[in-house]
Amino acid sequence: MNITQEKISDLNAILKVTLNPEDYNPKVEKALKDQAKKANLPGFRKGMVPVSHIKRMFGKSILVEEINTLLSDSVTQYLTDEKVEVLGQPLPLMDETEFKWDQTDVFEFQYEIGLAPVVDIEVSAKDKFTEYDVKADADTLKSRISNLRKSYGKMSNPEVSAEGDVLYSKLVQLDTKGEVFEGGIESTGSIRMDLVNDKKILKSLVGLKKDDTLTLNINKAFEGNAAVIAKLLNISEEDASDLTADFQVTILNVNRLEESDLNQEFFDKIFGEGIVTDEKAFEAKITEEIESMFKQDSARKLQSDIYAQYTSQTKMELPDEFLKKWLKTTNEKLTDKELEEGYAEFATNLKWTLIENKIIKENDIKIEYKDVFETAKQRIDAQFKMYSQQELPEDQLAQFTVNFLQEKENANRIFDEVKAEKVFDFIKSTVTIDKKEIAYNKFIELK
């Protein structure tokens, strides 16, 4: 066997693989014998089929299979031994050569490969980032308290609708002339006014009474939110996304969720008996709760800024044409339009992966199984508590984690999480981070 690499450019190369009969025949002969032992053919006892008979019947297909396996293994081993860093996977180049496929051929194959670029990055204290200490502004705090009060409030049925009410209604699809569309959509559902985004439409829903009717463009009211429209009309999201018709809406009932009183009973329901005893302590507790959640938002913002800065300032070329060809080859349903629209994001993510790998290699960052195991265990534990409000025994949690990581896809995903976390931790420990206090309503305006 002979494998050679012909460099076309700094980012592209051709692998040439030559297989002689002595390279593949031992594997083919073994496969034929193994098949003969397992074959169950009419006229022969099981395991007693002559190898020559198997060769006549299946010889070519076995040869093709063994050649393909040998090629894949050999190319992978070559790239590993020669430390060739590739992007994507080698793509076979079409060849017009016709082979006899009789175990005497000298096979020659060529593969196109995309080479990883040189990554020149230095993480140092010269690099500056801002970490935000996000505080609850008055409107955010008011909204959170209002939502909690509604969650523990009671339902009433006022005569006249106001903003924030829910209109239980009958909805009938209209045609282009404004008449009832025969065979169209009919449904009864709840129009949540807090989800109506069009101000003019929202205004038209205020002041309505039971049995009032109006014409409503559902798509415009909810700004094309297919999930909301589908739930309201009891149709699929696919149908909802294409819906542009007006609907005749008849109000069947006005529902209003009254906010719970700020009393001891309410405080006890939220935090437990006697933990909070007045409005001031209640507000302080809610402030602490939401600012704790803001810390996660702040951490994501810092990571996003680090990602954006290093992918932007680290100059590297990618074998773009090869990568586009590889993406099309490995994703048969990918259209040319989807490829062009999504390639820039793919390329940026790939650049970050190369940056991660360089940082890990240069700084001897270790990603060990115990790190992956502990992260997976935390994810499973959190998920279980979310649904059952109970804690799993440690031995049972550990067994669930082992089973979870036996799935390759799960293991790879958690490995990537741990890898990203370790790289970000290293960067944050090396760069200069300025801390800045900011109100949440200002924080969400940051890009």
C-alpha angles and dihedrals in degrees: 000000000000127000122183133176122220112194112218095179139336088283105032135056142164122231115208117199124190120192120192124197091257089058097057108019097079089056092045093049091049091049091050091051092047090051091049091054092052099037119115105192131162112265095024134083113243109273093013100088109127114247089231090060092050089049092053092048103036106008097111096047091047090049092051091048094049092046091052092048092047091048094050094047094044096049092047091049092047093052090048096047094045092043092233108170108213134182118223114346134304111274118213115237115225115252127193093209113124117215128204092222091211099122093263099085125115100219121209120189133175129205130194114221134187114221124218113245126238108270114214109188133145122190111202145147088268088075110087130200136169124235112198125219097207117209128194112256121211096259094049092048091047091050093049093049091047092052091050092049090050092048089059096033131101134253121248134178110223120191095235127041124240134182112294095030126125117234112209101206149165112240124199124182117240129208126233090276092056094252128125108282108231110231090011130130118300122178145148115226147140118270106208106209092200088066095051107105102180107091095205092051091045090054090052090056093056117092096025124145135200112291093019114136133206140163115251134185100216095192092053094043093057097030092243095304096165095192093055094043093047092052093047095049097032093237134122120279089239091058091042093055091058096045117116102151127118120243133213106231122201116189111230097173142350113228124193128184107216117211118249117250116258094246138130093269090057093046091051092051091054103041108011132266116322097350093112120029107170142030094257093055090043092054091046091051093049090047090053091048097051094041088055088057090047089061089067090050090050092050091050090049092052092049090048091052092049091049093048095047098047096042088049100045097039105087115209136145122226129204088251100174092049092048092050089050090048092049091051092047095050096040108050094180093053110114124213089246093052090047094052093044095047102035097086092057091045091051092049092050090049091051089053091050090053090048090050091050092050093050091047093049098044095046098039093237110180124213106195132187092246089060091051091045094050093047092049090048091053091051092050093045092051092047093049092050090049093059104030105025087222136108122241118228110259095245092050092047090051091051092049088051093051091050091046093053093049086076105086094214092054093046092050092049094051091043089055090049092052091044092052092046093051092048093049091046090053093048093048091050091052108039127067112263120193116201118220131182115225138169115248094240089057093042093058089055091063116100 
